[in-house]
Amino acid sequence: MFIDRAVIEVRSGKGGDGAIAFRREKYVPKGGPAGGNGGRGASVILRANSKINTLFNFRHSKCFIGADGEKGGIKNQYGRHSEDIYVDVPVGTVVYEEKDHKFLGDLSKDGLTLRVAKGGRGGRGNTCFKSSTNRVPRIAENGEPGEQKRLILELKLLADVGLVGFPSVGKSTLLSVVSSARPEIADYPFTTIIPNLGVVSTKDNRSFVMADLPGIIEGAHIGKGLGLQFLRHIERCRIIVHVINMGESGRDPYDDYLIINQELKEYGFGLSKRPVIYVASKMDEDGAQDRLKTFEERAGVKCLAISALTEEGIEELVYTCADLLAVTPQFPLFDEEEEVLESRVYTLPEEEKEFEIKHPTAHSWEIVGDKIIKFYRMTNISTDDGMMKLLTKFRKLRIDDKLEELGAEDGDTVILDDFAFEYYR
């Protein structure tokens, strides 16, 4: 089964907690702190693998979870790092964050890797907090939390030449003639429901990959037919072969020509700027020559006339594609206009607030914000020194003043993540 889109969840491992320990050897007086640092949590890494050609293994939402780092030990022993998780995906997979569709990476080469969730660093043990004024620190850090994301994986086939055109114009038949591909062929629309790839070779030892891309009709760029599902596979093609039916189909070839060109333009990604070879198919049928002549006069373009049945014009088409590929560069996944729009995001952003205070019920308050929650989770409050560190952070951020300003009363409950305490002025 050909699957070219999937949604997965990834969670990297939390860093190991730092240790609070002291040297207690018999002959080492006043040994001092000896708590080791925690180990790094496992990252989740996507890796392009040429042996995989579909996202079938991800057809149901899957979750890939990295292991947490090991806690620090006594005698300054560091916790063990957890091994990163590698998830193999097909070459040509493009990765986005589901939340805001942020582009993360393009795995376009075999063996290319992309870290999509970074493992949390290990927390520092109490040895790291030793100073000239605090010789016996009883404080350590918890490990940094891991990252959790939902990702969209989209497979965009690595083809050099893409065959486009209305259903039943002869794209699948053409691919079967010029390559060893064996797509399903029948005389009804939408016979082909998945992209088909074939390797085309010339007699002078040149070769390229051709893709039969199904389902492009009027409105394909907004999801009609199968167009939106498979138009993405044209994005990597350097050349587009536009196949136009000159047989007795009952359709006007000129109207089909205009509709397909408009769909490619509306879809974007610079498809309308790609070199196009116009191919007149089914030239063995009665009246095809007259229809071709009329079409070329109206459209103002020259077509290569072919017949998959008699193989007329097939060799000329193959050599034309090979010659054009030799002088056509790779195209970026985003056209110039979209790159300009994307670059505008990288302006100076507003500084993220350290915290915000919500008032969910009459006598409760909640402190929220990624920064303050991360600081809390990395603070070991099981000791007096750790609790003092958290309270010092509160005073520095003037959280007490903010609560008083918002009308908090003595005895109200204040909640920070999973930590709750009573408020008093």
N, C-alpha and C positions, 0 to 999 in steps of 0.2 A: 504494500500500500504506500502510495506517495503522499507524504505529509510534509508541507513546506512552511508551516507556522505552528508554534507551540508556546505555551506559557509555563514557566517553571519558577520555583521559589528557591532561593539560596540563602543559607545562614552560615556565616563564618564562626569559628570558635572563639570563645571568650579567653582572654589571657589569664594565665594562672595567677593566683593571689600571692603577694609577697609575704614572707614569714616574719614573725616577731620571735627572736631567739637570742640567747646570750651564751657566750663561751663559759663552760663550767669545768674545764680541765683542772685536775688537782694541782698542777704546778704552774698554772697561769693565773696569777692574782689579778683581780679587776679586769677580767677578760674582755668585757665590752660587748657590743651588739654583734650578732652573727646570723641574722636572718637573711636568707637568700632571696633573689628575685624570682618571680614566676616565669614560666615559659610562654612563648607566643602561641596563640590559638591558630588553628588551621585556616588557611584561606581557601576559597573556592575559585578554581581556575577553569575556564573553558579552553579546549584545545581542538584545533582543526585537524580532522583525520580524513584522508583521501579514501579510506576504505569504507566510509559511511556516505551514503548518497541521499538520505532522507531523514526527516525528524520523527520517524515512526516511533522510536523508543520514547519520545516525549509526548505522545498523542494524548495522554492524560497528564494533568498537572502533577509534576513531581517535585519533591523537596530534597535538596542536597545539603546536608548538615555537616559542618566541620567540627572536629573534636576540640574540646577546650584544652588550653595549655596546662601543664602540671604545676602544682603549687611549689613555691620555694621551700627549701628545707633548712635544717640547722647547719651550723658550721659553714655558712655562706654558700650552701649548695643551691645552684640554679635549678629551677624546674625544667623538665624536658619540653622542647618545642613539639607541637603536634604536626604530623605530616599533612601537607596540603592535599586537597581533593582535586583531581583532574577529571573533568567531564568532557568526553569526546563528542564533537558535533561535526556535521558535514562541512567540507570546504565550501566557502561561499555564504556562511551564516552571518547575518548581521544582528547585533544585540542592542536592544533598547530597554530602558526602565519602563515598567508598565505605568507607574504613577503619573509621570509627565511626558512620557515618550521621549526621554532624553537619549540621544545616541551614545552608546558606550564603546562600540568597536565593530570592526569588519574583519572577520577571520577568512581572508581571501587566499591564504597560502597554506599548504600542508605543513603541519607542525607549529603554526602560529598560535600563540596563547594570549589569553585576556583574563586578567584577574578581576572578577566581578564582585567579590566580597572579600575584603581584607580582614585577616585574622587580628584579633585584639592583641596589643602588646602586653607582656607580663607586668604585673604590679611590682613596685620596688619593695624590697625587704627593709627592715629597720636599720640595717647597716648603712644604707644610702642616706639616712636622715641624721647620722652622727655629725656633730659640729663641735666647735670649741665651747659653745654655751650649752650644748645638750649632749653630754657624753653617754647618757643611757636613754636613748629614744625608745619609747614604747608605742611606736606608730609604724604602720606599713600601709601600702596601697593595695587595693584589690585590682585584679586584672581588668584591662580595658574591655568593655563589651564588644562583641562581634557585630557585624553588619547583617541586616536582614532585608532582602529585596525580592520583588517579583519582577521577572524579566520576560520580555517578548523575544523569542528567537524566530527570525525570518530567514528562510533559505532562498538565496538569489543565485540561480544556476550560473556557472562559469562557462558560458557559451560565447563563441566569437561571432556567430551569425544567428540571427533570430528570424524565423519565418512568421510573418503576421498576415492576417487577412480574414475575411469572413469565414464562417464555418462552411465546410464542403467545397473549398476552392482548390483542393488538391495539395495542401501542405504536407499531410502525413504520407501521401503517395510519393511526393517528391523526396521526402527524407528517406523513405524506404528504398528508392532507386539509387540515391547518391551515397548511401551508407549501409551499414549492416543492421541498422535499427529496424525493428519490426513492430511499428505501432499498429493499433487496431484501425482498420479501414472499412468504411461502409458508406452507403449513399444517403445517409440521413444526417441532419445537423447535429453538432455536438457529439459526434462519435468519439472524438478525442476529448477526454476530460482531465488528462494530466499532461504536463510537458514531457516531451520525448527528446532524448539526446542521441546524436549519432556523430561518429568521427568520419570526416570526408577526406579522402586522399586523392592527390593528383598524380599524373604519370611522371612528373618531375620531382617526386618525393616531398611535396609540400602537403601539409594536413591542417585541418582546423575542425572545431566542434560546431555543429549546427543544431539548433533547438527548434522544435515544432511547438509553438505557443498557442494553445487553444482558447476559444471562448471570447474573442474580441468582436463585439458588435456595437451598435450605437448605444451610448450610455455606459460603456464598459468601465470608464474611468470613475464612475460613481457606484459601481457594483453590479450593473446589469450583466446577465449572462454569467460567464466565468471570468470576465475580464479583470476585475479588480484583484481577483485571487491569483491570476497568473501574469498580469502586466509587470509585476515586480521583477520577473525573470528577464525581461528585456533590458533592464537597467544596466547590466554588465555587457551586453552585446555591443560590439564595435560597429557592426554593420546590420542593417535591417533589410531583409528581402521581403518586399511587399508583393504577395501573390494575388493576382486578380483573375477571376474566372471569366474566360471568353467563351465558355461552352453555353449550351442551351439551358441555363438555370432559371430563366425568367426574371433575373435581376439586372439592373442597369450597372455595368462595370464602372461607369463614371461616378455614379452615386456612391457605390461601395468605396471607390478611391477617395472621395472627399470625406466620407464618414471615418474611415480608418485613420487618415491623416489628422483629422480633428481630434480623435480620441488620443492619439499619441501626443499631440500638443497639449491637450487638457490634462493629461496625466502628469506632465512635467518631467523632472529629472533629465532634462536636456534631450529627450528622445526625438523631438522634432529637428534637432541639429545633427543627428547621426547620418552618415552616408546611407542612401537608400538605393537599392537595385529593384526596379519594377519588373515583375515577371508576369507575362501573360500565359496562363495555364490552359490546358485542355484544347490546344490548337488543332487537335485531330478531329474535332467535332465539326459538323456542318455549320457554315456561316461564321466560323471563328475569325477568319481573316477579315471579313467585312466589319465585324464588331471591333476587332483590334484597330483597324484603320480609323474608324469613327472615334474610338476612345482616344487615340494618340492625338488626333486633331483637336478634340475638346480639352484634354488635360494638358497638352503641350509638353508631354514627356515621351521618351522612347522606352519601349519595353523589349525585354528579351523574350522571344516566343519559344515556348517549350511544350512538349507533350511527354508525359511520363509513360504513356502507353507505347509510343514509337521511339522514345528517348531522343527525340528531336530537340536540339538546343541544350541538352543537359550538360554536355562537356563544356560548352561555351560558358554556361552559368557557373560551373565549378571553378574554372580558371579566372573568370571575372571576380568572383569572391576572393580567391587566393591573392590575386594582384592587388585588389583594393585593401585587403587586410595588411599587406606588406607596407602600406604607406599611411595606415590609420592608427593613431595612438589609442591607448586606453582612455576611457572617459571616467571622470569621478562619479561617485554615487549621487552627488548633489550638483545641480547646475549652478552657474555663477550667481544667479539672483538669489537662490536659496542659501548659498554660502555667505552672501552679503547679509542676508537677514539673520543667519545663524551667528555671524560675528558681532552683531549688535548686542547679543546677550552678555558679552564680555566687557561690560562697562563696570564702573565702580559700584558694587551693590551696597545697599543700606546695611549698616552693621547690625548683625543679629543680636536681639536682646538677650541678656543673660537669663532673664526669667520674666514670667508674667504670673499674676495672681488672679485666680478665679474664685467665685463665691457660689458654689453649687447648692448649698442649703443655708438655712438661717444662721446656724452657729458652726459652720465649717468653712475652711478656706483651703484652696489647693494651689501649691506652687508648681508651675509647669515651665518647660523650656528645655531644649536638648542639652544646652551647656550645663545648667545647674543639675539636671538629672544625671548626666555623665559624671560630673564631679562627685555627686553623692555616691553613685555606684562604685566609684574607684576609691572611696574613703572607707577605711576599716573603722567602724564606730564601736567595735567591741571593747576598745580600751578608752580610758579617760583622755589620753592624748589625741586619739582619733576623733572623739566627740568634740574636743576643743577645736580641732582643725575645722570641723564642719560649722561650728558656731562662729568661729572667726570669719569664715567665708560669708555667713549670714550678715554679720556686722559690716563687713566690707561692702556688701551689696546693698546695705541699708534696708534689708527685708523687714525688720521690725518697724521702721519708720513708715514703710509702704503699707503694712498691715494696719497701723494706727490711722494713717491717712484715709484708708478705705472704710474705717469704722469697726475694726475688730474689737471685741470685748474680752475682758478677762475670762478665762475658762473655755474660750472657743477652741475648736480642734483645727490644727494646721497639718496638712498632709503633703508630703513630698515623696513621690513614687510609692514605696511600700512602708515609709516611715511616717509616723504620726506623733504629734506632741501637742500639749496644751499651751495656749498663748497667754502670757501675762506681761503687762507693761513693766 
